[in-house]
Amino acid sequence: MKKLNILFVLLCIGFTTANAQKISFGFKGGLNLAGIYGDNSDGVKMHAGLHLGVMSEFSLTEKFSIQPELVYSQQGANQDVNFILLQDIAAPAVTLKARYNYLNLPVIAKYYVTNGLSIEAGPQVGFLLSAKQKGQGEDVDVKDGVKNIDFGLNVGLGYKLTNGLSFSARYNAGLSNINDVDGISDKNTNGVIQVSIGYFLR
C-alpha cells in the first residue's frame, strides 16, 4: 500500500508536468509548530522547528495549478511526564523531547480565488531522516522505533506577489501511525502547523 501511495504521488507530478501551461521554480522556508497525537499523548506540547526546501508550480489554467515540493522538516513534540518512584510517590515532571527530522514530498493543488490568493490542499509523503528522544540529560537514537515513511494531508492558504515573493500557512495532518515498536499497540500521528515564506524565480 505504501508503494502504491508513493507511485500515485509520482504519477500526479508526471501528469501535471506534461499538461502544464507555465512552470516556475523557487525555494521556501519557515517555522514549524509540530506535535504528536493519539494514544498516551496527555501533556504533549508543540515543538518549534524549521523547514526548508524547493518547490515548483505548474499552472494548468488561470485559476488552478499544482505545486510539488521537496522539504526538510523538523518535527516531533515535547511531553511532560511524571515518573512514579517507590511507594507510589510521583517525581517532579520531566520534559521528554521527541526530535524527528523528515524529508517531505507534498503535492499541493492550488486554486486562486482572486489575484495572488490561493486555497491549497494535497497529500504528502515523508521519509524519516533521524529520530531522537531527549530528556534527563540523555540523547537516545529511537529511529528503529519510528516508521520510515509517513503519510499526511495538507490544507491551507497561500499568497503570491507579482515579484515572485510568496507566503503560505498550512496544517499537515498525519494519516498514518508513526510507531514501529514490537509489542506496543499505541497509535500516534504527526501534526504540523507550517508558516512559510518563499520566492519563485522569474
N, C-alpha and C positions, 0 to 999 in steps of 0.2 A: 504493500500500500504506500509506503514512504517513497519508493522508487517511482510509482505512478504519479504521485503528487509533484515530485520534482520534475518529472518529464512533462507534466501538464504546464508547469510554470515556464519551462524552456520552450515549449511549443507556442505558448502565448507570445513570448518575446519574438520568436521567429516569424509568426504570422503578422505581428504588428510591424516589424521591420519591413516586410515585403509589401505592406499596404500603406505605409506612411507617406504623407504628402510633404512633410517637413520634419527634419531631425535636428535636434540641438543637444549639446553635451555640456555638462557642468559638474560642480562639486558642491558639497554641503557639509555642515557640521552644526553641533548644538548640544543642548542639555537633555539628559535622560533623568526621569524620576521613575525608578524601577521598583517593583515589588514581586513577591512570590506568594501565591494564594492557593487555598484549598485546605487539605487536612492539616491539623495541628499548626495553623498559621496565626493563632492568637498572639498578639503582641508584635506582629510584623509592622515594621516601619519602612517607608520608602528609602531607597539608596540613590543618592545623586551621583550621576556619572556623565560621561560624554559619548557622543557618537560622531563619526567622521567617515565620509565616503564620496563616491562619484555617482552620477545619475545621467540619464539621457531621456529626452522627451520626444515621442513620436506623435506628431499631430495627424490625426486621421480625418478630422473635419475642423471647422472653425471653432466648434464648441467642445469637441471630445478629443482626448489624447491619452496615451499610455506612457507611464514613466517607470521603467525598471531602474533599480538602484543596487549598488553593492556597498554595504555599510558596516564598518566596525562599530560594535555597540557594547558599552559597559553596562552590565545588568546585575541582578541579584537582589538582595534585601538585607535589612537589619532586623534582628528579632531579640527582644528582651526575654530571657529565660531564667526561671528560678529553679535552682538545683536543690534537692532535698538532702539534708545531712542526716546524721544519726538522730533517732528518736523523733522523726518527722519534723525536724527543725529546718525551716527554709533558709537558704543562704541568700545574701543580697543578690538582686537581679544582675545577670551578666548579659551584655550585648554581644550576640554572635553575628558575625558579618559574612554573608554569602557574597562572593565576588565571581560572577560568571561573565566571561567575555565571549561574544558571538561575532561571526561574520554573517550578516543577514542579507538576503536577496528578496526584497519586496518588489512586487509588480503592481503599480498603482494606476487605477483608472481615474482620470481627472475630467470632470465636467465643469466648464466655465459658465457660471450663472450670469456673470457680467464681465466687463473688461478687466482681466487680471485675477479676478476672484474665482476660485475653483473649489468644488466639493470633491474629496478624494477618498477612495476606498480600494482595497485589494489584498490579496493573500501574500504571505511571506513564509519563506523557509529560512531557518537559521542553522548555522553549523557551529558547534561548540568549539572554541579555541582553548579555553582554560577554565578551571573551576576550583576555587579555594574557599575554605572555611576559616575565618579568623576569629579569635576570642581568647581571653585569659592568657595573652602573650604567646599563643600558639598560632601557627600558619600552616594549615594542613591541605594538601592536594586531594580533592574529592572528585576529580574528573571521572573516575571509574564508577561513581555513583550517580552521575548525571547523563542523560541520554545525549548522544552526539548530534541528533537532529531535532529541531523544534519547529513546529508549525504555528502560525498566527494569522490574525486578520487585522488590517489597519483601517482606521476611519479617521477623517479629519478635514481640515480646511487649509487652503494654500492661497498665496497671493504673489503674483509675479509682475514686476515693473517692466516698463519698456526697455530699460537699460540692461536687463538681464538679471538684476537682483531679485531674489525670491525669499519668501518666508512661509513656514508651514507649522502647524500644530496638529499632532496626531496622537491617537491612542492605539497601541498594539495589544490586542487581547490574545493571550496564548490559547491554543486549541488542543494541545497535546500534553500529556503527562511527562514532566521532565525527570521524574525519579527513575533510577535504574539500579536499585539495591535489592539483591535477592532476599526474599523473606519479608519484605516490607511492602504492604499494600497501599500505603498513603499515596494519594494523587495530588500533585501540585502543578500549577501552570504559571508562566511568566505573565506579567502585566507591566507595560512601559508607556509612560507619557513622554512624548518627544516634542521639543520645540527647536526648530531648525532655522538657520539662515544659509542661503546658497547663492550661487551665481552661475548663470548659463552663459557660456561663451558665445559671442555673436559672430 
